[in-house]
Amino acid sequence: MDSRLELLSRISYQNERKILLIIIDGLGGLSHPNYRGRTELQYAKLPNIDKFVMEKQTVTGLIYPVRRGIIPGSGTGHLGLLGYDPLYYKVGRGALEAADLKTGEVAQGDITARFNFCTIDEERKVIDRRAKRLTNGKEIAELLNSRVKIPGATVKLISTKEHRGVLIIKNDGQLSPRITDTDPERNGLRFLQSEPIYDVVSGVKKATPAASKTAKIVNEYTKQVMKVLKRMKPVNGIICRGFSTFPNLPQFNEVYSLNAAAIAAYPLYRGIAKLVGMKVLYGATNLKEEINMLEENYKKFNFFFLHYKDPDSKGEDGDFIGKVRDLQYFDSLFPKIRKMKFDVLAITGDHSTPSIIKAHSHHSVPIAINSNFMKGFDKTKHFDEKECIYGSLGRMVGVELMTILMANARKLNKFEGFEN
């Protein structure tokens, strides 16, 4: 446990006050020349959230989920906002995706990676990393599991949602996750060959036999997948990233003295919550169902993490108006959340996904926090990047957020220093 979480575990205590953290995926944007130079948040009509940020008990600002200048992945952005410094707790994307799988599908020590079904052209360039967000991923995964066999290794695909899934390599003790990705992370580039990550031993770069063996398995698997899917459209390949095993993280409820629950429609975000020890509430497939689930479970927990995915997907697709509509849809449902009377309510994002660049970006994300324990000196009138610059929260980094939420819920004792 790092020193900051150790401190919080010492000074946090239980009370009945309730906290809600809403993470709108890909919340932030950049000005778009086709829409009067505005960002998606500036362009959107958000009367209910605007009313929220204008309340005396609400303060606003901007937050860097990881650090200034760092482009957060979905996993690192969320870990930062939950108080787990992504530069200290090195958690691979594969582990985050795999954590939401059913018991028995993946074991401690197995090598996992996030995979995308993708479209590859004749020159082996990835022309669509998401294969048009296909809907039959489960069928394709089952086909590959029956047809692709690697001598001396057990490899399995589990489709999770749309083009996404988890690749699992059963670890016989002779494998290592220290290998490079095959996902180039951008369309138009050739998919990559996995390579062992070299360690420095006595001043010499050296790949372990386990890493070399694992990279060979991945490359052979990719090769066979392409043969099986050669005549299919739009899926004819697979790309992987974030090779990892399950980490051992400090548990959220123990650190913060909370009884926490997570509500998310997508597997990755449920996986993040599971890894840090939250209770994951299953069954919601969209925002409306998530909010109904929040209401149904309001009395059972004193901390909720609620995730809303859609704006990020529209941003990655370059759909400015689609992202605006998703933000406005959230705003239309926000009054139901306000009726639940949370003692502390925060809205922010895990990263910016400007539709003009169709990707995550390093830019800060707006944040608004409401509680009766706030100073309330803000003059913010609209929840967007420009207005929140002047909010009294200033500019924060992600790991500061949970401390502020806990303090506003009066869940932290005075810090007197550590015992000798």
Legacy VTK file of the C-alpha trace (Angstrom):
# vtk DataFile Version 3.0
C-alpha trace
ASCII
DATASET POLYDATA
POINTS 420 float
0.000 0.000 0.000
1.382 3.430 -0.873
1.770 6.040 1.865
-1.252 8.083 0.802
-3.683 5.146 0.966
-2.071 4.046 4.220
-2.816 7.495 5.644
-6.434 7.358 4.497
-6.878 3.908 5.981
-5.741 5.337 9.340
-7.898 8.457 9.413
-11.112 7.292 7.690
-14.119 6.231 9.747
-17.687 5.085 9.169
-20.777 7.244 9.354
-24.194 7.209 7.693
-23.489 9.860 5.059
-23.797 8.672 1.474
-21.482 9.430 -1.465
-22.241 9.063 -5.174
-19.449 9.288 -7.748
-20.715 9.500 -11.334
-18.100 8.926 -14.038
-19.238 9.938 -17.513
-16.835 8.135 -19.814
-14.963 10.386 -22.254
-16.691 13.467 -20.788
-14.343 16.177 -22.041
-13.883 17.470 -25.571
-12.156 20.051 -27.757
-13.579 22.952 -29.724
-14.947 21.815 -33.084
-14.840 24.198 -36.085
-18.038 22.710 -37.533
-20.016 23.535 -34.385
-19.231 27.195 -33.746
-15.902 26.334 -32.171
-17.559 24.689 -29.193
-16.893 21.479 -27.332
-19.632 18.873 -26.965
-20.332 20.028 -23.395
-20.529 23.680 -24.490
-22.870 22.789 -27.351
-25.132 20.578 -25.262
-28.211 21.890 -23.466
-27.889 20.673 -19.896
-30.475 22.565 -17.826
-30.520 20.128 -14.928
-26.750 19.835 -14.544
-26.419 23.600 -14.978
-28.880 24.093 -12.125
-26.789 21.662 -10.089
-23.501 23.510 -10.684
-25.106 26.876 -9.863
-26.206 25.706 -6.413
-24.345 27.287 -3.521
-23.304 23.860 -2.254
-21.614 22.895 -5.558
-18.029 23.624 -6.491
-16.378 22.956 -9.844
-12.954 22.643 -11.360
-10.869 20.552 -13.727
-9.240 17.213 -13.031
-6.397 15.257 -14.624
-7.361 11.635 -13.903
-3.716 10.460 -14.066
-1.297 13.406 -14.425
-0.934 16.517 -16.572
0.035 15.558 -20.092
-0.724 11.852 -19.643
-3.426 10.346 -21.890
-5.458 8.097 -19.579
-6.653 4.698 -20.644
-10.062 3.720 -19.341
-8.497 1.575 -16.627
-5.857 4.042 -15.456
-8.340 6.935 -15.514
-10.765 5.082 -13.259
-8.077 3.808 -10.908
-6.811 7.354 -10.472
-10.270 8.708 -9.672
-10.783 5.935 -7.103
-7.548 6.932 -5.389
-5.190 4.280 -6.771
-2.214 6.056 -8.317
-1.760 4.414 -11.739
1.956 5.221 -11.621
2.280 3.158 -8.429
-0.315 0.413 -8.910
0.629 -1.099 -12.256
-2.514 -2.905 -13.394
-2.711 -4.322 -16.921
-5.761 -3.912 -19.137
-6.129 -7.677 -19.415
-6.611 -8.042 -15.665
-9.207 -5.260 -15.625
-11.196 -6.933 -18.391
-10.846 -10.426 -16.913
-11.888 -9.465 -13.394
-15.548 -9.369 -14.424
-15.554 -12.896 -15.845
-17.433 -15.716 -14.166
-15.742 -17.715 -11.430
-13.583 -20.438 -12.917
-13.061 -18.834 -16.336
-9.696 -17.387 -15.358
-7.336 -18.321 -12.533
-4.755 -16.427 -10.524
-1.542 -16.420 -12.570
-3.203 -16.877 -15.968
-2.032 -14.480 -18.681
-4.871 -12.204 -19.793
-5.225 -9.483 -22.411
-7.974 -7.281 -23.767
-8.655 -8.216 -27.398
-10.501 -6.481 -30.198
-11.950 -8.212 -33.208
-10.776 -6.032 -36.069
-10.669 -5.552 -39.836
-7.297 -5.982 -41.551
-6.560 -5.202 -45.208
-4.410 -7.185 -47.675
-1.268 -5.374 -46.493
-2.070 -6.449 -42.924
-2.913 -2.907 -41.879
-5.641 -2.497 -39.288
-8.307 -0.437 -41.026
-10.975 -0.736 -38.301
-9.886 -1.578 -34.752
-13.508 -2.188 -33.737
-14.805 -4.106 -36.777
-17.851 -1.817 -36.963
-18.667 -2.599 -33.300
-20.007 -5.992 -34.352
-22.796 -7.724 -32.440
-21.897 -11.402 -32.990
-18.631 -11.468 -31.046
-19.701 -14.456 -28.967
-20.256 -16.603 -32.075
-16.865 -15.679 -33.515
-15.114 -16.391 -30.203
-16.747 -19.830 -30.037
-15.670 -20.557 -33.626
-12.061 -19.658 -32.853
-12.054 -21.624 -29.606
-13.055 -24.731 -31.551
-10.733 -24.219 -34.530
-7.509 -22.647 -33.234
-5.160 -24.946 -31.318
-1.633 -24.098 -30.172
0.604 -27.105 -29.384
1.674 -27.070 -25.742
-0.602 -24.159 -24.779
-4.210 -23.557 -23.820
-5.606 -20.318 -25.260
-9.224 -19.203 -25.024
-11.260 -16.179 -26.101
-14.220 -14.883 -24.096
-16.352 -12.276 -25.852
-17.631 -9.599 -23.460
-19.375 -6.845 -25.456
-19.457 -5.858 -29.127
-15.906 -6.173 -30.536
-14.337 -6.570 -27.089
-13.233 -9.568 -25.116
-10.593 -11.282 -23.017
-7.821 -13.546 -24.285
-6.706 -16.072 -21.654
-3.540 -18.159 -21.764
-3.485 -20.791 -19.025
-0.215 -20.445 -17.161
1.720 -23.632 -16.493
4.334 -21.708 -14.542
6.502 -21.233 -17.606
4.777 -18.152 -19.043
5.087 -14.421 -18.378
2.893 -11.356 -19.111
5.998 -9.286 -19.874
5.340 -9.113 -23.604
4.370 -6.296 -25.957
0.942 -5.641 -27.442
-0.176 -6.572 -30.950
-2.682 -3.698 -31.084
-1.152 -0.664 -32.874
-3.786 1.519 -31.099
-4.557 3.400 -34.333
-6.195 2.548 -37.631
-3.964 2.556 -40.693
-1.008 0.821 -39.050
0.087 -2.801 -39.380
-0.815 -5.040 -36.491
2.232 -5.779 -34.375
4.198 -8.879 -33.556
4.400 -9.509 -29.830
7.906 -9.363 -28.406
9.302 -10.181 -24.972
9.952 -7.142 -22.804
13.634 -7.141 -21.989
14.787 -6.949 -18.383
18.145 -5.508 -17.398
20.201 -8.116 -15.558
23.703 -7.098 -14.434
23.620 -4.256 -16.947
22.608 -6.514 -19.841
19.206 -6.498 -21.562
17.806 -9.990 -21.480
14.456 -11.588 -22.261
13.313 -14.340 -19.952
12.513 -17.716 -21.506
8.972 -17.401 -20.113
8.374 -14.068 -21.869
9.847 -15.361 -25.140
7.624 -18.453 -24.994
4.505 -16.390 -24.300
5.193 -13.994 -27.181
5.575 -16.927 -29.571
2.235 -18.351 -28.423
0.498 -15.018 -29.038
2.009 -14.596 -32.494
1.123 -18.133 -33.551
-2.400 -17.675 -32.222
-2.837 -14.426 -34.168
-1.585 -16.131 -37.323
-4.053 -19.005 -37.005
-6.955 -16.648 -36.241
-6.323 -14.805 -39.502
-6.459 -18.082 -41.422
-9.788 -19.084 -39.874
-11.355 -15.637 -40.404
-9.804 -14.973 -43.812
-13.091 -14.887 -45.735
-15.199 -13.198 -43.065
-16.415 -9.585 -42.936
-16.008 -7.240 -41.163
-13.973 -9.413 -38.772
-10.821 -11.019 -40.121
-8.324 -10.509 -37.335
-7.628 -9.990 -33.668
-5.435 -7.473 -31.830
-4.469 -7.631 -28.152
-3.194 -5.245 -25.513
-2.489 -5.130 -21.804
-1.025 -8.577 -21.148
-1.144 -9.105 -17.404
-2.043 -11.277 -14.436
-4.322 -10.362 -11.532
-2.780 -7.798 -9.158
-3.202 -7.652 -5.395
-4.650 -4.197 -4.673
-5.539 -2.558 -1.336
-9.259 -3.060 -0.839
-11.436 0.022 -1.291
-13.759 -0.604 1.660
-10.864 -1.210 4.037
-8.940 1.872 2.934
-11.919 4.243 3.112
-14.077 2.521 5.776
-16.929 2.328 3.269
-19.569 -0.103 2.094
-19.231 0.503 -1.644
-21.194 -0.662 -4.680
-20.551 -0.260 -8.405
-23.144 0.033 -11.170
-21.905 -0.261 -14.750
-23.256 -1.725 -17.978
-19.824 -2.554 -19.439
-17.564 -5.368 -18.183
-14.328 -3.368 -17.904
-15.733 -0.976 -15.322
-17.279 -3.777 -13.307
-13.863 -5.463 -13.457
-12.148 -2.375 -12.051
-14.655 -2.268 -9.197
-14.151 -5.970 -8.477
-10.371 -5.664 -8.361
-10.569 -2.951 -5.704
-13.155 -4.908 -3.734
-16.453 -3.124 -4.392
-19.730 -5.006 -4.544
-20.767 -5.103 -8.196
-24.498 -4.846 -8.872
-25.445 -6.769 -12.016
-28.366 -6.469 -14.402
-28.314 -2.927 -15.785
-27.666 -2.678 -19.523
-28.188 1.061 -20.044
-28.188 4.341 -18.126
-31.879 4.298 -17.262
-31.572 0.814 -15.788
-28.425 1.875 -13.916
-30.275 4.743 -12.251
-33.195 2.452 -11.346
-30.674 0.062 -9.780
-29.130 2.945 -7.859
-32.525 3.845 -6.443
-33.344 0.230 -5.542
-30.092 -0.184 -3.620
-29.856 3.296 -2.105
-30.302 2.120 1.489
-27.864 -0.800 1.249
-24.586 1.057 0.648
-22.949 4.337 1.631
-20.803 4.742 -1.492
-21.826 4.226 -5.118
-19.760 4.387 -8.290
-22.042 4.812 -11.326
-20.573 4.612 -14.820
-22.063 5.973 -18.069
-20.306 4.748 -21.224
-22.106 6.168 -24.270
-20.441 9.620 -24.672
-17.020 7.954 -24.960
-18.184 5.617 -27.734
-19.596 8.533 -29.734
-16.395 10.505 -29.240
-14.281 7.631 -30.546
-16.578 7.358 -33.567
-16.133 11.070 -34.315
-19.854 11.645 -33.774
-20.041 15.156 -32.254
-23.844 15.413 -32.301
-24.214 11.835 -31.058
-22.054 12.655 -28.043
-24.058 15.839 -27.434
-27.277 13.816 -27.465
-25.842 11.287 -25.007
-24.843 14.093 -22.632
-28.317 15.619 -22.944
-29.867 12.219 -22.267
-27.904 11.987 -19.027
-29.107 15.472 -18.120
-32.739 14.436 -18.705
-32.368 11.603 -16.158
-30.319 13.584 -13.639
-33.334 14.882 -11.620
-34.120 11.302 -10.548
-30.601 11.029 -9.131
-30.965 14.328 -7.252
-34.148 13.104 -5.575
-32.120 10.420 -3.798
-30.500 13.065 -1.578
-26.881 11.951 -1.532
-24.799 13.823 1.035
-21.944 14.135 -1.458
-22.481 13.912 -5.216
-19.667 14.236 -7.759
-19.770 14.237 -11.563
-16.647 13.931 -13.689
-15.033 11.806 -16.415
-12.190 9.310 -16.644
-10.652 11.155 -19.611
-11.522 13.414 -22.520
-12.605 11.858 -25.816
-12.922 14.755 -28.272
-14.922 13.713 -31.313
-12.694 15.893 -33.486
-9.739 13.553 -32.855
-11.741 10.314 -32.319
-9.535 9.236 -29.421
-8.687 9.759 -25.777
-6.703 12.917 -25.122
-4.510 14.322 -22.339
-6.803 17.237 -21.552
-8.323 17.817 -18.131
-11.961 16.947 -17.491
-14.651 19.077 -15.798
-15.657 18.100 -12.284
-18.509 19.228 -10.019
-18.961 18.251 -6.359
-22.011 19.011 -4.252
-22.245 18.733 -0.469
-23.531 20.746 2.493
-19.935 21.012 3.658
-18.711 22.966 0.624
-17.591 26.602 0.718
-19.663 27.363 -2.366
-17.794 30.315 -3.854
-18.234 29.233 -7.459
-19.705 31.355 -10.238
-19.947 28.495 -12.755
-23.158 28.594 -14.783
-22.633 25.794 -17.314
-20.891 22.464 -16.832
-18.182 22.646 -19.478
-14.424 22.928 -19.919
-14.307 26.734 -20.186
-16.587 27.540 -17.247
-14.973 25.028 -14.908
-11.551 26.635 -15.376
-12.696 29.291 -12.901
-14.221 26.912 -10.359
-12.969 27.059 -6.785
-11.691 23.466 -6.880
-9.008 24.629 -9.278
-7.067 21.924 -11.087
-6.679 18.553 -9.432
-5.183 15.168 -10.162
-7.295 12.038 -9.915
-5.835 10.626 -6.709
-6.994 13.721 -4.795
-10.674 13.147 -5.569
-11.572 10.424 -3.056
-9.918 12.371 -0.230
-12.071 15.405 -1.058
-15.253 13.311 -1.256
-14.464 11.633 2.066
-13.713 14.965 3.737
-16.993 16.459 2.526
-18.861 13.443 3.873
-17.152 14.085 7.246
-15.582 10.634 7.100
-11.990 11.647 7.909
-10.415 12.229 11.308
-7.799 14.888 11.908
-4.304 13.928 10.702
-1.897 14.240 13.625
1.038 12.448 12.033
2.220 8.840 12.140
3.307 7.009 15.246
7.012 6.273 15.578
LINES 1 421
420 0 1 2 3 4 5 6 7 8 9 10 11 12 13 14 15 16 17 18 19 20 21 22 23 24 25 26 27 28 29 30 31 32 33 34 35 36 37 38 39 40 41 42 43 44 45 46 47 48 49 50 51 52 53 54 55 56 57 58 59 60 61 62 63 64 65 66 67 68 69 70 71 72 73 74 75 76 77 78 79 80 81 82 83 84 85 86 87 88 89 90 91 92 93 94 95 96 97 98 99 100 101 102 103 104 105 106 107 108 109 110 111 112 113 114 115 116 117 118 119 120 121 122 123 124 125 126 127 128 129 130 131 132 133 134 135 136 137 138 139 140 141 142 143 144 145 146 147 148 149 150 151 152 153 154 155 156 157 158 159 160 161 162 163 164 165 166 167 168 169 170 171 172 173 174 175 176 177 178 179 180 181 182 183 184 185 186 187 188 189 190 191 192 193 194 195 196 197 198 199 200 201 202 203 204 205 206 207 208 209 210 211 212 213 214 215 216 217 218 219 220 221 222 223 224 225 226 227 228 229 230 231 232 233 234 235 236 237 238 239 240 241 242 243 244 245 246 247 248 249 250 251 252 253 254 255 256 257 258 259 260 261 262 263 264 265 266 267 268 269 270 271 272 273 274 275 276 277 278 279 280 281 282 283 284 285 286 287 288 289 290 291 292 293 294 295 296 297 298 299 300 301 302 303 304 305 306 307 308 309 310 311 312 313 314 315 316 317 318 319 320 321 322 323 324 325 326 327 328 329 330 331 332 333 334 335 336 337 338 339 340 341 342 343 344 345 346 347 348 349 350 351 352 353 354 355 356 357 358 359 360 361 362 363 364 365 366 367 368 369 370 371 372 373 374 375 376 377 378 379 380 381 382 383 384 385 386 387 388 389 390 391 392 393 394 395 396 397 398 399 400 401 402 403 404 405 406 407 408 409 410 411 412 413 414 415 416 417 418 419
